[in-house]
Amino acid sequence: MPLDFMGDITPIIYSMDQLIADIEAFAAALGITPQKLLRDSVNAEWGRWQKWKAGEASPTMLIADRIRAHMAANWPATAPLPDSLKPYLPPQEAAE
């Protein structure tokens, strides 16, 4: 997590729109559906993606963080990692 000007850990807050954009980019880069990503990363039930897209539901912060960590760890080397996912890289990869 980033540090603020006082050296304290600052939480990272992204919007639902950013999460959806990141999920769609990841799914497109891997040639999978967003629902497949949700099943693989957090074992989401079928239909969860459609509810998120329709604004009928949203993930908890813990679930969103688990999805982002999964995407950061599995992002294809052929595509640049979005800045919004860089804080979720494992420590050894973030230092590179």
N, C-alpha and C positions, 0 to 999 in steps of 0.2 A: 504494500500500500504506500502511496506517496506521503511525504511528510509536509506539514504546513510550515510557515515561517518560524514557529516556535519549536519546531522539531517534534511535534506530536504527530501521531498517525492520523491522517485525514481520510475519512471514508470516501469511497468512490461512488458517486450516484449518477446512474445513467437512466434515461427515460425508457419507457416501454417501447417507444418508436425505435430507439437505438438498439434495443435487444432484438426486436423483430428484424431490423435491417441486418444485424450481425448474423442472426440465424439464417436468414435468406441467403446472404453472401456465402456462408459456410456450406449450406446445402447445395447451392449452385456450383461451388468450386469442387465439391466431391461427387456431384451428380446423384444426390439423394434428396428425399423429400424432407422438409422441416420436421414433419411428424416422426420420421425415422431418427433424426437427431435427438428429438425429445425422448423417444423410447430408449435409445442407446445411452443417453447421458443421465437421465433421471427416472427412467422407467415410467414415463407419463402414459396415462391411458389414451386409447384411441379417441380422437376428436378434440384433444386438448388444444392443439395448434389452431384449429378452426375457431374455438372459443376465444383464444387470445387475440386472433386477428379481428374477430367481430367485436371485441371489447366487452365480451360477456364474462370474462374471467382474466386473471393475471396471476403470475407466479409470486411466491414469497421471495424475499431477498435471498434467502438461502438457496432456493431452487435456481434462481437467476444466476447466482454466483457459481453454482455447480455446472450449469450449462456453459457459462463463459469459460470456466476452467477447462472443461472438456474440449471446447472449440479451440482454445489457445494451445492446448497440448497436442491437438490433432490437426492443426491447420496445415493445409497442403503447402509443401515447400515451393510450389510453382506460383503461388499467389502471395502478395504482401499481407502480413498480419495487420489488421486494423488497429489503430492506436487505442481504441476502446477495449481491446483484448490484451494488450501488452502487460497491464498490471496483473493479469491472471497466469502469466507464464510461470512455470516452475523456476525457483531461484537460480539454478545453474544456467538455464536458457536465457533468462532475463539479463544476466550479466554479460552475455556474449554480444 
